């Protein structure tokens, strides 16, 4: 299943990310090398899953790195991704046909890379 992520609170304009079978690509295409790879509840940089993850997802919270202590860097609520541990304010990304791991990939791309 392929899903797209848009910057901000709407789906107008071109997608900033496309996620296909756990591989995350920049833009609206799956051409080229993935910038992130999703494996289980972890997100790794590039097209491999060796080394430390860039982020770990627990429930709807996205934590930086391999640890889940401290405050989350992002929170996923339905099709919206919010910065930090709250869903107040405007979302930083909107997901189309995705789930929490697609939202987590969007958070990693927008906040950590």
C-alpha positions as CSV (number, residue, x, y, z in Angstrom):
1,X,0.0,0.0,0.0
2,X,1.3,3.4,-1.0
3,X,0.5,6.5,1.1
4,X,1.3,10.1,0.7
5,X,2.2,12.8,3.3
6,X,1.5,16.5,2.8
7,X,3.1,19.3,4.7
8,X,0.7,21.2,7.1
9,X,-3.0,20.8,7.7
10,X,-4.2,20.1,4.2
11,X,-3.7,17.8,1.2
12,X,-3.4,20.7,-1.3
13,X,-0.2,20.8,-3.3
14,X,2.4,18.1,-4.0
15,X,3.1,15.5,-1.4
16,X,6.4,15.9,0.5
17,X,6.7,12.1,1.1
18,X,5.5,8.8,-0.4
19,X,5.7,5.7,1.7
20,X,5.6,2.3,-0.1
21,X,6.1,-1.0,1.8
22,X,8.0,0.6,4.6
23,X,10.3,2.6,2.4
24,X,10.0,6.4,2.5
25,X,10.7,8.6,-0.5
26,X,10.8,12.3,-1.0
27,X,8.1,13.8,-3.2
28,X,5.3,12.0,-5.0
29,X,7.3,9.2,-6.5
30,X,9.0,6.0,-5.4
31,X,12.0,6.4,-7.8
32,X,15.5,6.6,-6.4
33,X,16.7,5.5,-3.0
34,X,14.5,5.7,0.1
35,X,15.5,8.3,2.7
36,X,14.0,6.3,5.6
37,X,13.0,2.7,6.2
38,X,10.3,1.6,8.6
39,X,10.8,-1.7,10.4
40,X,8.3,-2.6,13.1
41,X,8.0,0.3,15.5
42,X,11.4,1.9,14.5
43,X,12.4,4.2,11.7
44,X,15.9,4.1,10.2
45,X,17.8,6.5,8.0
46,X,18.4,5.3,4.4
47,X,17.5,2.0,2.9
48,X,18.8,-0.2,5.7
49,X,17.8,-1.2,9.2
50,X,21.3,-1.5,10.7
51,X,22.5,0.7,13.5
52,X,20.4,2.9,15.8
53,X,17.0,4.0,14.7
54,X,16.2,7.7,14.0
55,X,12.9,7.3,15.9
56,X,10.8,4.8,17.8
57,X,7.0,4.8,18.0
58,X,5.0,3.8,21.0
59,X,1.3,4.1,20.6
60,X,0.7,7.5,19.0
61,X,3.9,9.0,20.2
62,X,7.1,9.4,18.2
63,X,10.4,9.5,20.2
64,X,13.8,10.5,18.9
65,X,16.3,7.6,18.7
66,X,16.0,4.1,20.2
67,X,14.7,5.3,23.6
68,X,11.2,6.1,24.6
69,X,12.0,8.1,27.7
70,X,11.4,11.8,27.8
71,X,8.9,13.8,25.8
72,X,7.9,12.7,22.3
73,X,9.0,14.7,19.4
74,X,5.6,14.2,17.7
75,X,2.1,12.9,18.2
76,X,-0.1,11.2,15.6
77,X,-3.8,11.7,15.8
78,X,-5.7,10.0,13.0
79,X,-4.4,11.5,9.7
80,X,-2.6,14.4,11.4
81,X,0.9,14.7,12.8
82,X,1.6,17.3,15.5
83,X,4.9,18.5,16.9
84,X,5.6,17.5,20.5
85,X,3.4,15.6,22.9
86,X,0.1,17.5,22.3
87,X,-2.5,17.7,19.5
88,X,-3.1,21.4,20.1
89,X,-2.4,23.8,17.3
90,X,-2.0,23.1,13.6
91,X,-0.6,19.8,12.3
92,X,2.8,19.7,10.8
93,X,1.7,17.0,8.3
94,X,-1.4,15.4,6.9
95,X,-1.4,11.7,5.9
96,X,-3.4,10.2,3.0
97,X,-4.2,6.4,3.2
98,X,-1.5,5.9,5.8
99,X,-1.2,5.0,9.5
100,X,0.8,5.9,12.5
101,X,4.1,4.7,11.0
102,X,3.6,6.9,8.0
103,X,2.9,9.7,10.3
104,X,6.0,8.9,12.3
105,X,8.1,8.9,9.1
106,X,6.7,12.4,8.4
107,X,7.7,13.5,11.8
108,X,11.2,12.2,11.4
109,X,11.5,13.9,8.0
110,X,10.1,17.3,9.2
111,X,11.6,17.4,12.6
112,X,14.8,15.4,12.8
113,X,16.4,15.4,9.4
